[in-house]
Amino acid sequence: MWNFWEKVFTPKPFDEGYLQVSDKHKIFYHQYGNPHGKVALCLHGGPGGNSHASSAANFNLKKYRVILFDQRGCGKSVPAGLTEENSISDLCEDINRLLNFLNVKGKIVLYGTSWGSTLALYFAEHYPEKIEHLVLSKIFLANADNKLWEEKIAGFVYPDVWEKVVASVPEGEDIPAYYYKLVMSNNRQKQEKAVKFYARYEYNLSYLVLPKMSDEVSDDEIASAKIYIHYAANKFFLSDNELLNNIHKLKKIPVHIIHNRADLLCPLMGAYQLNRALPLSTLDIVPAYGHVSNKMRLNIKKYLKSLN
């Protein structure tokens, strides 16, 4: 039912196009709502995900000019799956480039979900003067706790899935680094193995009822997996607890955090720590399971609609 209404109310962009952000990368952007309204920028999840017009529908489009874009190598951005010149600092500067290109002046509302919350925090810590309000859902701090959760604790809930992930990894070898070699090879079988055993593990953690997965692996899925595993193998290009260590830079910015209590992909603890560290933050703990839920979507939409 949700998907039906989401399609019905998906807005149409008033502008879309491409921006060359480096010699190798061109990012796709799209804008919705009031061209003269207050600016909000949405950051999608992943790494390796893509933006969706439905994110813009969460805002009051009579008041807001909502900007979305596909991060390097993702979605409609080109080249698909390119990992060169692709790090969190590159994405951070792309946000600046896009805002300058679109002639955005003044402070913005920045909304990030999942990996998008990671990127939103990173950007805000580097450019706090550009942020009026942060709205973050499904918090991912990309630290050692997240790696511990993925590789040690979540396996207690998904032992049947995790067993397949580690079965072929040589003893003592870092798991994402091993699958990164596979997905970046020119061997289709190895690439598909990386998708099926590692990239899809993250997807499985989003659900209690495991989704049925196709035996076929598309080119788009491989491109997405290249980006995701590239970041995972490089510890998301962050030092451990870098985001929390620099969180004092955001102490004067209002922050709203929304998180499902039983999110088995991104545990609630990260959102709780973030809330404890930010004096102007509020935490909405949604009594739901999974990485996403209809209740969470409704809460996000209600909050974003309430922004002045």
N, C-alpha and C positions, 0 to 999 in steps of 0.2 A: 504493500500500500504506500509506504514512504517513497519508494522509487517512482511510483506513478505520479504523486503530487510533486516530487522533485522535478520531474520532466515537465509537468504542466507549468510550473512557476519558474523555470529556468529563464533568466533574463537574456536579452540580446545585447551584444556589445555596441557601444557607440563608436568605438575605435579599436583597431587591432593592427598588429604589424610585427616587424622584426627589428631588433637593435643589434648591431655588430659590437660585441663587447671585448673581443680580442682578435688576433689574427686567425684563430682557429674556431671561435665560437660565435654563434648568432642566437640570441634568445627571442622567443616568441612572447609577446605581451598582449593583453586585452583589457579594455576599460568598460565600466558599467555605471549606470546611474546618472547623476547630475554632473555635467562637465565642469560646472562652476562650484560644485559642492566641496565640503570638507573632504580631505583625501584620506583614504584608508588603503593600506597595502596588505595583501594576503600572501602568505608563504605556505606552499604545499609541503606534504610529507615526503618520506623516502628514507634516505636519499634514493633518487631514481623514480619518484612519483611524478605527478603532473598536476597542473592547476585545473580547477573545474568552475564553470560559470555559476554553479549552484552556490559556491562560497559567497559570491557577490549578493545573492538573494537573501543572505542573512542580515544584510544591512538595510537601513531605510534609504532606498535609492533616490528618494526625492531630495534628501539632504546630503548624501554622500557620493563622492566620485571614488569608485572602487577599482583598484589596479591589481591585476593578477599577472603572473608570468611563470613560464616554465624554466626551471633552473638549467644550468649548462648540461647538455647531453640528455635532457629529459623531455618527454612529451613531444611538442612540435618544434622544440629548439633543435638546431642543427650544428654539427653532425650528431646524430643519435648515439648515445653510449660512449662518447669520447671522454676518456679519463685524463688526458693531458690538459694542463692548465685548468684543473678542476679541483679546487679545495674550498674549504669554508671561507677563507679570506677572499678568494676569487668571487664567490657568490655574494659576499658582503659588499664588495666594491661594485658588483653588478647592480645591486639595489641603488647605490648612489648614482651610477651611470644612468639607470632608468629614470630615476626621479629628476635628474638634471635634463635628460632628453625630453621628458614630458612636461618640463617647465614647472615642476612642483616647488612651490615656495612655502616656507613655514613648516610647522610641526605636523606630524601625521599620526594616525591611529595605525598601529602595526599589529596584525593578527597572524599568529603562527600555530600550526597544528602538528603534533608529533615531531618529526625532524624539523618541520617548520618552526616549532617552538625553540628548538636549539639554535637555528639560524637567526630567529628574531632576537633572542637574548644576546647572541654574539654581536649582531648589528647594533642593538641598543647600547651595549657596553662600549662599543667603539664610537658611537655617535649619539650619546644621550640627548644632546641638544636638539636632535631632530624628532624626538618622540614625545607626543602629547599623552599617549595612553597605550599600554600594552595589553593585549588580550591573548592568552595562551591556553591551549588545550592539549591533553595527552602529552604531558611533559616528558621530554627525553633529554637528560643532562649529558649524555655521551661520556660517562665517566667509568671508573673501574667497577663501581657498583652495578652499572648496567651490564657490563661484560660478565661479572660474577653471576648475575641473575640469568642471563642468556645461557651461559655454559655450565652452570652448576645447579642452580635452584629450579629454573623452569623445567628442567629435565625430570624433576620429581613429579610434575604434573603431566608432562608429555614424554614419558620414557620411551614409548613406542616410536615416536617421531625422532627424538634426540638420538636414539640408538642408530638410526639410519644416517644421521648427520655425521657421527663420529666413526662409523664402521670402517671407512676407507682412509681415514686420516692417519698418516704415520705417527707412531707414538712420539710424543714430545714436540710435535709440530703445531704451530699456531693454527687454529681452525680457519679463521677468515683468510689468513695468508695462503693456506693450502688451496682453498676454493678460489682465491683470486688468481692463482696461477692457472687453474683450470678454465675459468671463465674468460681469461685474457688470451688463451691459446687460440690457435687457428683450427683446432680440432672440434668439430661440431658435437661429437659425443661427449667430450670433456666439458664443453660449455653447458650442454643440457644437464649433465650430472650436477654441475654447480648450481644450476637453477633449481632442479628438483630436490636436492638434498639440503642446500644451505639457504638460498634466497627464499624458497617457499616455507622454510622453517619459521621465518619471521611472520609470514602471512598466517601460518597455522596458529601462532601464539595469539592472534587477534580473536580467536574463537574458542568456545568450549566444545561446540559441536564441530568437529573437523570438516572443513569444506571438501567436496569432491574435486579433485584436481585432474586435469587432462593429462594423458601420457604425452601429448604433443606439447612442444615448446616453441613458441613463436619467436621471430626475429626481434619483435618489440620487447618480449620478456627477457631475452638475452641482453639487449641493450640496457634495460632497466637494471638487471642483475649486475652488469658491469659497473654501473654507477654505485649501486648499493654496496657491493663487496669491496670496491675501490676505497670507499670511505671507511667501511668496517675494518679493513686490513690496515688502514693508516690511522686507526683510533680516532676517526672523524676529524683529523688534523687539529686536535685539541690536546693540551696537556691535561693530566688528570685533575678533575674538579676545577678546571679553568673558569667555567661559567660561574660557579659558586664563589670562587676566590675573588672574582671581579664584580660581584653582585652589588657591592656598595656604591657603584657608579649609578645605580638605578634607584637609589633610596628616595629620590624626590619625584619619581614617576608613578602614577597610579597603575596598578597591575591587577588584572582579574584572571584567575586561574580556574580552569574547569577540568575535572578528571574523573573517570569512572573508578569506583573503589576496587573492583575486581578486574583491572586491566592487567593481563598476564604478559603483555608485550612491554609496556612501559609501566612499571610498578608505581603505585600511589606515593611511595616514599619520596620520590624525586619532587613531585608537586608539593608535598608537605614541607620538605626542606626549603624549597623555593619560597613558599609562603612565610615560613619562620624567618627567613633572611631579609624579606622585603617589608619595611614598615607600612607602606601604602598599598599592600596587596590584600586581596580577598580570595578565599579558596572555596569553590563550589564542588563538594564531593558528591558525585552522582551515584545513587545506590543501584548500580547496574554492573553487569560483567562484560568483558570484552574490551577491545581497543576502541570500538565505536558502539554507540547505542542510540536508539531513537530518542530516549530521554536526554542524553547528552546533546544531541543535535538541536532539540527543542530548547534546551537551556542556553546553548550558544546563541541561537537565533534570538531568543528573548533578550539576552543581555546586549547583543550588538544592536538590536532595534532600539534599545533604551538609551543608547549613547546620544548625546546632544550634538 
